[in-house]
């Protein structure tokens, strides 16, 4: 999951969308944007090999503020096996 914050003003929202559009990033058309609910972030789920690959999807200006989260699904059986990987 890639989360990309941007400023809360109308200009900041327009700049964020315009930057994604002008850099040819498909992020803008595949992302979910929270601006209409006053959460000035965008999210996209992407299958990549590393967190760096996830960041590379973004225009350089947004990489430093982005958050990349590795998501996992657990079945009841998987949970018991994978809980040992939990970081305390």
C-alpha positions in Angstrom: 0.0 0.0 0.0 1.5 3.4 -1.0 0.2 6.4 0.9 1.0 9.8 -0.5 0.1 12.9 1.5 -0.2 16.4 0.1 -1.1 19.9 1.4 -4.6 20.7 2.5 -5.3 23.7 0.2 -7.0 23.6 -3.1 -3.8 24.7 -4.8 -1.9 21.8 -3.1 -4.5 19.3 -4.3 -4.4 20.7 -7.8 -0.6 20.6 -7.8 -0.5 17.0 -6.6 -2.9 15.8 -9.3 -1.2 17.9 -12.0 2.2 16.5 -11.0 1.0 12.9 -11.3 -0.7 13.6 -14.6 2.3 15.5 -16.2 4.8 12.9 -15.2 2.8 10.2 -16.9 2.2 8.3 -13.7 -0.8 5.9 -13.8 -1.0 6.5 -10.0 -3.4 9.4 -10.5 -6.0 7.3 -12.4 -5.6 4.2 -10.2 -5.4 5.9 -6.8 -8.1 6.6 -4.2 -8.0 10.2 -3.1 -9.3 11.3 0.3 -9.5 15.1 -0.5 -13.3 15.2 -0.7 -13.4 14.1 3.0 -10.7 16.5 4.0 -8.0 13.7 4.2 -5.4 15.0 1.8 -3.8 11.8 0.9 -3.9 9.3 -2.0 -3.6 5.6 -1.8 -2.8 2.9 -4.2 -2.1 -0.8 -3.9 0.6 -2.2 -6.1 2.4 -5.5 -6.4 6.1 -4.8 -6.4 9.3 -6.6 -5.4 10.4 -4.0 -2.8 9.5 -0.8 -1.0 11.9 1.0 -3.2 10.1 -0.2 -6.3 6.9 1.1 -4.7 8.4 4.5 -4.2 9.7 4.5 -7.7 6.1 4.5 -9.0 5.8 8.0 -7.6 7.1 11.3 -9.0 10.3 12.2 -7.2 8.8 15.2 -5.4 6.4 12.9 -3.5 8.7 10.1 -2.5 10.1 11.6 0.7 6.7 12.0 2.3 5.2 8.7 1.1 4.6 5.7 3.3 4.9 2.2 1.9 3.2 -0.6 3.9 3.6 -4.3 3.1 0.1 -5.8 3.3 -0.7 -9.4 4.1 -3.8 -11.6 4.3 -4.0 -14.2 6.9 -6.2 -17.3 7.0 -6.8 -18.8 10.5 -4.1 -21.3 9.8 -1.7 -18.7 8.5 -2.1 -16.5 11.5 -0.8 -19.0 14.0 2.2 -19.7 11.7 3.0 -16.1 10.9 2.5 -14.5 14.4 6.1 -15.5 15.2 7.2 -12.9 12.5 5.6 -10.1 14.5 8.0 -7.4 15.5 7.7 -6.4 19.2 
